[in-house]
Amino acid sequence: MKTATYTVYQADHPADFSLPPLGPLVLVNRQHPLQSGFSVPLQAPDERHPEQLMELQAARMLNACLRAVNCTDRIVPVSGWRSHREQQAIWDETLACEGEAFTRSYVALPGCSEHETGLAIDLGAAAEKIDPIRPELPRDGVYGDFRRAAAHYGFIERYRADKIALTGIAAEPWHFRYVGVPHARYMELHGLCLEEYIALLAETPLVCRLENGRTVTVRRVKDLQALPPAAGARQISPDNTGCYIVTDWEAMK
């Protein structure tokens, strides 16, 4: 396991970055770039591709999902965690080769890329040659099996064609983002992107029921001191907008 420490770009109009930046529900886009100076534990989700790394829990869950649908030899990691320097190099190279319109559609600005968190992965169908910017990942066969299973392991297809106006990124059916369960399943069930999910939580807490019958309450708060004590397991994730998303699992009986 490796740990990467890096400093990321500050946008011209940064949001309030008083909160720790990293958590499974951190929102990263042009309006909410990453805060500078943090570290993330990294691990390869597929030992056959040790150069492609992800945040530790995300790597473990991706590996479990690929194994569950028996497609570890059919779906390969193409691009996982990237340093800020690597993201800058990809931006510059794509801009030089493909032009500004293509680059802004398919490559996030340095400091505004989910890949810099370690929570995102580009996946492709195993082939002798794979496009590093737009890898092919079909929707049928074993690839469809993976897509249907992904949310059960905490992953969402982050950039969908019908959400371009909200995400600012063209459709990328190969780009998957770890947000955790039950968030991924709720977003998948209701057709929400991460921007919409966080906005929804600003309006009302959500109560989700897991397959094992336990309930999970999800709320977005600004002041953690105002939270009631947790009765069971609790996860707190900064959302990179100045708030926290708090997930409370029903206590085991």
Secondary structure by P-SEA (a helix, b strand, c coil): cbbbbbbbbbccccccccccccccccccccccccccbbbbbbbbcccccccccccaaaaaaaaaaaaaaccccccccccccccaaaaaaaaaaaaacccaaaaaaccccccccccccccbbbbbcccccccccbbbbbccaaaaaaaaacccccccccccccccccccccccccbbbbbccaaaaaaaaacccaaaaaaaaacbbbbbbccccbbbbbbcccccccccccccbbbbbbccccbbbbbbccccc
